[in-house]
Amino acid sequence: MANATKTKNKKPSWFRRVGAKFKETFSELKRVSWPKFTTVLKTTGVVLVVVTAFLAIVTGIDWGLGEILDKITKA
């Protein structure tokens, strides 16, 4: 009887736990509603435009502050 409780409370092996996790993950991925390729392209384009705009703004501010610093230090 004592032997039966030891095997009952024992954790499954590492390989079984990892296998169960992979099985669970792939099961969840089957339920995901994936966007269409055109939607992915459109949203990627929007992200690239926004990132480019922020890059231009930050670069402009950096350049402007650098010019101001040059004028202050040369004076």
N, C-alpha and C positions, 0 to 999 in steps of 0.2 A: 504494500500500500504506500509506503514512504517513497518507494522508487517511482510510482506512478505520479505522485505530486511533483517530484523533481522534474520529470519530463514535461509535465503539464505547464509549469511555470518557466521553463527554459525558453530563451529567445531563439528565434530561427537563425540560421547561419547568415553570415554577412552576404553571401551570394544570393540567398533567397530574398533577403530584404531589398537588395539592390535590384534584383529582377522584378520584385513586386512594385518597386518605385517606378521603374521604366514602364512597366505594364500600365500603371496608373497614369503616368504622364502621357503616353500615347493614347490612352483612352480619353483623356481630357482634350488632347489636340484634335481628335475626331469631332468633338462637339463644338469647336471654335468656328464661328462664322467668319471666314476669311474674306477680305475685300477683293473686288475685281481689280485686274491689273491696271485698267484705266484710272481707277480711283487712286491706286497707289502712285501712279505717275503724276496725277494732278496734285496730290498732297505733297509729294516729293518736290515738285516744281515750286509750290507755295513756300515750302520750308527753305529751299535754296534762295528764292527771291528775298525772303525776310532776313535770312542770314547775311546775304550780300548787302542789303540795305543797312543793317546794323554795323557791318564791317566798314562800310563807307562813312557812316556817321562817326564811329569811334576813331577811325583813321583821321578824319578831318579834325576832330577835337584834339587828338594827339598832336597833329601837325601844327594846329593853331597855338596850342599851349607851348609847344617847342619854340615856335617863332617868338612868342611873347617872352619866354625865358631867355632866348638869345638876345633880344633887345634890352632886357633888364640887366643881363650880365655884361654886355658890351658898353653900357652907359657909364 
